[in-house]
Amino acid sequence: MREKQWIDCPACGEKKSMRHLKGQDERYNPKGYPPLDITGLDGQFCETCGEGFWSQTSERTISRMLA
């Protein structure tokens, strides 16, 4: 399944603000466990509000690391 290429931000409505970012890091704090840093993620994020979406590959990585 192909991923949607966002152009306008669906969260804030800003036009042409979505950018594909690679090599992102994210810290997760699962309840009852020590913090977990996941590196090498990619996705599309708004330059204005910062909201965004991880790619399907990154979503699978996150799910696998948190399982």
HELIX and SHEET records of a PDB file:
HELIX    1   1 GLN A   56  LEU A   66  1                                  11    
SHEET    1   A 3 MET A  18  TYR A  28  0                                        
SHEET    2   A 3 LEU A  36  CYS A  46 -1                                        
SHEET    3   A 3 GLY A  52  TRP A  54 -1                                        
END                                                                             
